[in-house]
Amino acid sequence: MVSLGRLKETLARAGYRSEWERYDVVHKAPIIDPDSGEYNFGNSPHTMKTTHPYTERPNLGRNGLPIIQISNKGLRSMEEAVVTFFHETYHHYRMANYGDTGSEKEADTTTVVPSPLREAHP
């Protein structure tokens, strides 16, 4: 299993420290999808604003940053950890720019692992 510290170090060496520092990345095991009951790799928890406009907003961690949760499943290998991290950043990007998290299918098809990380972890 990969630690969050090792993931952070890998991202930093590849030039993505600033991306990591935008979020409060935490370990949460397990993460279970409430709809399917399946184990998830990660989560970007959010809530619905109660004032107009009624848009989703990210839950904030203890550092006041949007939370990214990564489960044991998402930390099984460095490749899984990197993909999970960028998958969850996609959901936060959607929240910030469009007021929704986008679908899992969209996140899966548009999540691109940056080339320095692909080369380090084929």
Disulfide bonds with the S-S distance in Angstrom:
none
